[in-house]
Amino acid sequence: MFVSKEKPGVCPCIGWGPRHCGELCSRDCDCPDNHKCCSTSCGHQCIAPYKEKPGVCPCIGWGPRPIGLCKDSCSRDCDCPNNDKCCSSRCGRQCIAPYKGKPGICPRTRVGAGSCVELCSSDCDCPNNERCCSNGCGHHCILCLGD
């Protein structure tokens, strides 16, 4: 029995890339190199797999959820224009500019030098420009100066 192995990666969103109508492939193994057999609006064709846009989604803001019906405006980064990413918000998934990060670099620490309490897990857990840094055993929020 022959088992067709799917190539890694995902097909880009429909509407991106060159379009040729017709059934130009039926499985990933019909495609050269790392290309995948992807559905277009008018058939299937071999397309290079989608690469996620660089950057990370910004921290989700705290506070009450907006009044009204929440709905997703995207499902993947390729649904968003330019460099925007498809991120969870307080009201569904929305296209949002990627998070640039808080300023400064966490100081070096010695292993086992600090308290082993986890007071944060990411910069999003810290107020203002404070960053979530390791103290050698756990993590805590500190203001980091300089780059």
Salt bridges, closest charged atoms under 4 A:
GLU6 OE2 - LYS36 NZ 3.36
GLU23 OE1 - HIS44 ND1 2.82
ASP28 OD2 - LYS36 NZ 2.82
GLU52 OE2 - LYS85 NZ 3.24
ASP77 OD2 - LYS85 NZ 2.75
GLU118 OE1 - HIS139 ND1 2.89
ASP123 OD2 - ARG131 NE 2.91
